[in-house]
Amino acid sequence: MLEQAFNGLVGGAFFALLALGLAVIFGMLGVVNFAHGAFYMLGAFGAFVLLDSFGVNFWVALFAVPIVLGVVGVVLERLFIRRLAPLDPLYNFLFTFGLTLILQDLIKSRYGVQSQPYPRPSALSGSLDLGLFTYPTYQVFVLAVSLAVCALVWLALTRTRVGMIVRAATEKPELTRALGIDVGRWVTPVFGFGIALAGLAGVLAAPMRAVNPLMGADLIITVFAVVVIGGLGSIFGSVTAGFAIGLVSALGNLYVPALSQTLVFILMAAVLLWRPAGLFGREEALS
């Protein structure tokens, strides 16, 4: 059971990184970024292409790919998202949904639908003795990186002036504007940062999971459920719910495998019936 619980935490690490990016983007822009899963997929393919075509190793890709995708996110927000923001939120949802299909088909046309292999870095091969059981070193590394990134983001948001402005604009944008803070100037970098987090999760996933054009589509629906459970726009709630859902999914696979594919959505329905704004959301976020 402990080993399966640790599996859940490792799976939750990906949910937490993706949900963190989604929560920040939704909180500040009010945009349901359906393309988040596609950028997760691009992160994994970016690492694969760098290694396969240019011989660039995992450690360089771990830093380079998120930065490049973050820049792509900045350009995307400036050219398209910002123009659609004053309109009904459905327009941006449809745009990001269409963008997802385009990115997936572009990757399919070049690499097909077969999964691409990506080796684990030699420094992280083998297993670690965790006392009660041994566990693959790379999975422990993924969990450590996710926890470190989430902690650093939280410290930046709570301990720096810029972070406090971004957090205020994310969680209470109207009140922040009323205090005379220009929320608009932070929208573009925050969107790029959210996309970079998706790219980081993709690079981390490449040595663990099948690198294929649909890997983001298979994950994004669950990540949306995580964000809803944590509370729309709640950064802390999204990260907490990400790790919690990872645990629930792993233990569900162990004890109730028949419900393993639907357990997350059953939990989401139960949470929404109890707290429509999510576990850490605010009721005013629904108005």
Order of alpha helices (4+ residues) and beta strands (2+ residues): alpha-alpha-alpha-alpha-beta-beta-alpha-alpha-alpha-alpha-alpha-alpha-alpha
